[in-house]
């Protein structure tokens, strides 16, 4: 039956999202981290610009290989950076465009050099920590004493700290894994005092119609009031506010990692260390010193959150010293 001539036309189809917006949607649908989303979008944008803004649908495996060769030969990027770009482009074709490029799966990954982690001696850790004060000392002490990564320390929430069990819970760590590690007894009193100050700050934020905090995944919909509750607040909040563009809420972010990185670098210089130590060096030192003390590799693996024990085994390089009774032949000469 024909429609009447005066029937309204069907509504126009909504415009298709732009390519990079589709990348963002695919990344979020897979619950990848925000840093992964930013990295993938940046690499895909560079890939498109390298090929003079041609749409990736018009490019092939040879174009991808040419871009990766350009990164290695002309840009001199590291193997890990080249592999990160490769992963982003693979994600673009397989998950966003739904294409399997013939020959791309056989493209070899850049081989990362096998380097031993930089480790500080115990007296060097003490020398650096003595140059730090207040919040910076507390955060660096936690990274060393609990084996936390930099972002894991920055993203700690109040509920993650269990003083009774002397534990720190790490949620959505690297690879979106959860784990439990030790809360050092030496930092517990200072951490309690710090949390009391943060709680007073949160109470003032609530009085000023603020006190909101970002929640992971869909928890904000499941628990509408949780984003103002004390257990969900950051242990190390930023000093300033920001306004969330989606909700209009006046929130505090956690302390930005670059703040602590700068303060740690200044402490290393003040301690006059000859090693190029970074915040991550504290985590390496945590694992190595536990191994030197005699803890088994499986325990250290659990505390670090490694999926494979082979990743943790890199710290056994310390056993090449006195732990195996090895002495240099020079020291045995009369």
C-alpha positions as CSV (number, residue, x, y, z in Angstrom):
1,X,0.0,0.0,0.0
2,X,1.5,3.3,-1.1
3,X,2.2,5.9,1.6
4,X,0.3,9.2,1.4
5,X,2.1,11.9,-0.4
6,X,2.0,14.1,2.7
7,X,3.8,11.5,4.9
8,X,7.0,13.0,6.5
9,X,10.3,11.8,5.0
10,X,12.2,9.3,7.1
11,X,14.8,10.9,9.4
12,X,18.3,11.1,7.9
13,X,20.8,8.5,9.1
14,X,23.1,9.8,11.8
15,X,26.6,10.7,10.4
16,X,29.2,8.0,10.8
17,X,31.8,8.9,13.4
18,X,35.2,10.0,12.1
19,X,37.9,7.4,12.0
20,X,39.8,8.5,15.1
21,X,36.5,8.7,17.0
22,X,35.8,5.2,16.0
23,X,39.2,4.2,17.3
24,X,38.4,5.7,20.6
25,X,35.0,3.9,20.8
26,X,36.6,0.6,20.0
27,X,39.3,1.1,22.6
28,X,36.8,2.0,25.3
29,X,34.5,-1.0,24.3
30,X,37.5,-3.2,25.2
31,X,38.1,-1.4,28.5
32,X,41.7,-0.5,27.6
33,X,43.4,2.1,29.7
34,X,43.1,5.8,28.9
35,X,46.9,5.9,28.2
36,X,46.5,3.1,25.7
37,X,43.7,5.0,24.0
38,X,45.8,8.2,23.8
39,X,48.8,6.2,22.5
40,X,46.8,4.3,19.8
41,X,45.1,7.5,18.5
42,X,48.4,9.3,18.4
43,X,50.1,6.6,16.4
44,X,47.3,6.1,14.0
45,X,47.2,9.9,13.4
46,X,51.0,9.8,12.6
47,X,50.5,6.9,10.3
48,X,47.9,8.7,8.3
49,X,49.9,11.9,8.1
50,X,53.0,10.0,7.0
51,X,51.0,8.7,4.0
52,X,49.8,12.3,3.1
53,X,46.4,11.9,4.8
54,X,45.3,8.9,2.7
55,X,42.6,6.9,4.3
56,X,43.9,3.6,5.8
57,X,41.4,1.7,3.7
58,X,43.4,2.7,0.7
59,X,46.7,1.5,2.2
60,X,48.1,-2.0,2.4
61,X,50.7,-4.1,4.2
62,X,53.6,-2.6,2.2
63,X,52.5,0.8,3.4
64,X,52.5,-0.3,7.0
65,X,55.9,-2.0,6.7
66,X,57.2,1.2,5.1
67,X,56.0,3.3,8.0
68,X,57.6,0.9,10.6
69,X,60.9,1.0,8.6
70,X,60.7,4.8,8.6
71,X,60.4,4.8,12.4
72,X,63.4,2.6,12.8
73,X,65.7,4.0,10.1
74,X,64.9,7.7,10.1
75,X,63.3,8.4,13.5
76,X,65.6,6.0,15.3
77,X,62.9,5.0,17.8
78,X,63.5,2.2,20.3
79,X,62.2,-1.3,19.7
80,X,59.4,-0.9,22.3
81,X,58.2,2.3,20.6
82,X,58.2,0.7,17.2
83,X,56.2,-2.3,18.6
84,X,53.8,0.1,20.2
85,X,53.2,1.8,16.8
86,X,52.7,-1.7,15.2
87,X,50.2,-2.7,17.8
88,X,48.2,0.5,17.2
89,X,48.1,-0.1,13.5
90,X,47.1,-3.7,13.9
91,X,44.3,-2.6,16.2
92,X,43.2,-0.1,13.5
93,X,42.8,-2.7,10.8
94,X,41.6,-5.7,12.8
95,X,39.3,-4.1,15.3
96,X,38.2,-0.8,13.8
97,X,38.2,-1.4,10.0
98,X,37.5,-5.1,10.2
99,X,40.3,-5.9,7.7
100,X,43.1,-8.5,7.8
101,X,46.0,-7.2,5.8
102,X,47.6,-10.0,3.8
103,X,51.3,-10.2,4.8
104,X,51.0,-8.0,7.9
105,X,50.7,-10.8,10.4
106,X,54.1,-12.1,9.3
107,X,55.8,-8.7,9.8
108,X,58.4,-9.4,12.6
109,X,58.3,-7.4,15.8
110,X,61.3,-5.4,16.7
111,X,63.4,-7.3,19.2
112,X,63.8,-5.4,22.5
113,X,67.3,-5.4,24.0
114,X,67.6,-7.5,27.1
115,X,68.8,-5.1,29.8
116,X,69.1,-5.6,33.5
117,X,67.0,-3.3,35.6
118,X,68.8,-0.4,37.4
119,X,68.8,-1.1,41.1
120,X,69.8,1.1,44.0
121,X,71.7,-0.2,47.0
122,X,69.9,0.2,50.3
123,X,72.1,3.1,51.4
124,X,71.4,4.8,48.1
125,X,67.6,4.5,48.7
126,X,68.1,6.0,52.2
127,X,70.1,8.8,50.7
128,X,67.4,9.7,48.2
129,X,64.5,9.4,50.7
130,X,66.4,11.8,53.1
131,X,66.1,14.5,50.4
132,X,62.3,14.1,50.3
133,X,59.7,15.5,52.6
134,X,56.0,15.3,53.3
135,X,53.9,13.9,50.5
136,X,56.9,13.2,48.2
137,X,58.7,11.2,50.9
138,X,55.5,9.2,51.6
139,X,54.8,8.3,48.0
140,X,58.4,7.3,47.2
141,X,58.5,5.3,50.4
142,X,55.4,3.4,49.3
143,X,56.9,2.8,45.8
144,X,60.0,1.3,47.4
145,X,58.3,-0.4,50.4
146,X,55.4,-1.9,48.5
147,X,56.8,-2.3,45.0
148,X,54.3,0.1,43.5
149,X,54.5,1.5,40.0
150,X,54.4,5.3,39.7
151,X,50.8,5.4,38.4
152,X,49.7,2.7,40.9
153,X,50.9,5.0,43.7
154,X,49.2,8.1,42.2
155,X,45.9,6.3,41.8
156,X,45.6,4.8,45.2
157,X,42.2,5.4,46.8
158,X,41.4,5.5,50.5
159,X,39.7,2.1,50.4
160,X,42.9,0.5,49.0
161,X,44.8,1.0,52.3
162,X,44.2,-1.6,55.0
163,X,46.0,-0.7,58.2
164,X,44.7,-3.6,60.2
165,X,46.0,-6.2,57.7
166,X,49.0,-4.1,56.7
167,X,48.1,-4.4,53.1
168,X,47.8,-2.1,50.0
169,X,45.3,-3.2,47.3
170,X,46.3,-2.3,43.7
171,X,43.3,-2.2,41.3
172,X,43.5,-1.9,37.5
173,X,47.3,-2.1,37.6
174,X,49.3,-2.9,34.4
175,X,47.2,-5.3,32.3
176,X,44.1,-4.3,34.3
177,X,45.2,-6.8,37.0
178,X,44.4,-6.6,40.7
179,X,46.8,-7.6,43.5
180,X,47.6,-7.1,47.1
181,X,51.0,-6.0,48.4
182,X,52.6,-5.1,51.7
183,X,52.0,-1.9,53.6
184,X,55.4,-0.9,55.2
185,X,55.0,-0.5,58.9
186,X,57.4,2.5,58.9
187,X,55.1,4.6,56.7
188,X,51.9,3.6,58.5
189,X,51.9,6.5,61.1
190,X,52.8,9.1,58.4
191,X,50.1,7.7,56.1
192,X,47.5,7.9,58.8
193,X,48.3,11.5,59.5
194,X,48.3,12.3,55.8
195,X,44.8,10.7,55.4
196,X,43.5,12.8,58.3
197,X,44.5,15.9,56.4
198,X,43.0,14.7,53.2
199,X,39.8,13.9,55.0
200,X,39.6,17.4,56.3
201,X,40.2,18.7,52.7
202,X,37.4,16.4,51.4
203,X,35.0,17.7,54.1
204,X,35.7,21.3,53.0
205,X,35.1,20.3,49.4
206,X,31.8,18.8,50.3
207,X,30.8,22.0,52.1
208,X,31.7,23.9,48.9
209,X,29.4,21.7,46.7
210,X,32.4,19.7,45.5
211,X,34.0,16.5,46.7
212,X,33.4,14.5,43.5
213,X,35.9,12.0,42.2
214,X,36.0,10.0,38.9
215,X,35.0,6.4,39.3
216,X,36.1,3.4,37.2
217,X,33.9,1.9,34.5
218,X,30.1,2.0,35.3
219,X,30.3,2.4,39.0
220,X,29.0,5.9,38.9
221,X,25.7,4.6,37.5
222,X,25.6,1.6,39.8
223,X,26.4,3.7,42.9
224,X,25.2,7.3,42.2
225,X,26.5,8.7,45.5
226,X,29.9,6.8,45.7
227,X,31.7,9.6,43.8
228,X,31.5,11.8,46.9
229,X,32.1,9.1,49.6
230,X,35.3,9.1,51.5
231,X,36.5,5.5,50.6
232,X,36.6,6.4,46.9
233,X,38.7,9.5,47.3
234,X,42.3,9.7,46.1
235,X,45.0,9.1,48.8
236,X,47.1,11.8,47.0
237,X,44.7,14.3,45.6
238,X,45.7,17.3,43.4
239,X,45.7,20.7,44.8
240,X,43.3,22.2,42.2
241,X,39.9,21.3,40.8
242,X,38.7,20.6,37.3
243,X,35.1,20.5,35.9
244,X,34.0,17.3,34.2
245,X,32.6,18.2,30.8
246,X,30.1,15.4,30.8
247,X,28.6,15.9,34.3
248,X,29.6,19.4,35.2
249,X,30.9,18.1,38.5
250,X,33.7,19.9,40.3
251,X,36.3,17.3,40.9
252,X,39.8,16.7,42.2
253,X,42.1,14.6,40.1
254,X,44.9,12.5,41.7
255,X,48.4,14.1,41.9
256,X,49.9,14.2,38.4
257,X,52.8,11.8,38.0
258,X,55.1,14.5,36.6
259,X,55.0,16.3,39.9
260,X,56.5,13.4,41.7
261,X,58.9,12.6,38.9
262,X,60.4,16.1,39.1
263,X,60.7,15.9,42.9
264,X,62.4,12.5,42.7
265,X,64.8,13.6,40.1
266,X,65.8,16.6,42.2
267,X,66.3,14.3,45.2
268,X,68.6,12.0,43.1
269,X,70.7,15.0,42.2
270,X,70.8,16.3,45.8
271,X,71.9,12.8,47.0
272,X,74.7,12.9,44.4
273,X,74.0,9.5,43.0
274,X,75.9,8.5,39.9
275,X,73.0,6.2,38.7
276,X,70.2,7.6,36.4
277,X,67.5,6.5,38.8
278,X,63.8,7.2,38.2
279,X,60.7,6.5,40.2
280,X,60.5,3.0,38.7
281,X,64.0,2.2,40.0
282,X,62.4,2.1,43.5
283,X,60.2,-0.8,42.3
284,X,63.2,-2.6,40.9
285,X,65.1,-2.1,44.1
286,X,62.1,-3.4,46.1
287,X,62.2,-6.7,44.2
288,X,65.9,-7.1,44.2
289,X,66.3,-6.4,48.0
290,X,63.5,-8.9,48.8
291,X,65.4,-11.5,46.7
292,X,68.6,-10.7,48.5
293,X,66.9,-11.1,51.8
294,X,65.8,-14.6,50.9
295,X,62.2,-14.4,49.8
296,X,61.2,-16.9,47.2
297,X,60.6,-15.8,43.6
298,X,56.9,-16.8,43.6
299,X,56.2,-14.5,46.6
300,X,57.9,-11.6,44.8
301,X,56.0,-12.4,41.6
302,X,52.7,-12.0,43.5
303,X,53.7,-8.8,45.2
304,X,54.8,-7.3,41.8
305,X,51.8,-8.5,40.0
306,X,53.7,-10.3,37.2
307,X,51.6,-12.8,35.2
308,X,54.6,-14.9,34.3
309,X,57.4,-15.8,36.7
310,X,59.9,-15.4,33.9
311,X,59.3,-11.6,34.1
312,X,60.3,-11.7,37.8
313,X,63.3,-14.0,37.1
314,X,65.2,-11.0,35.7
315,X,65.8,-9.9,39.3
316,X,67.8,-13.1,40.0
317,X,70.8,-11.3,38.5
318,X,71.7,-10.3,42.1
319,X,72.4,-14.0,42.8
320,X,75.5,-13.7,40.6
321,X,77.1,-12.0,43.6
322,X,77.8,-13.4,47.0
323,X,74.6,-15.4,47.1
324,X,76.2,-18.1,45.0
325,X,79.6,-17.8,46.6
326,X,81.2,-16.5,43.3
327,X,84.5,-14.7,43.8
328,X,86.6,-13.1,41.1
329,X,89.8,-15.0,40.2
330,X,91.6,-11.7,40.8
331,X,90.5,-11.8,44.4
332,X,91.9,-15.3,44.8
333,X,95.4,-14.3,43.7
334,X,98.1,-14.0,46.5
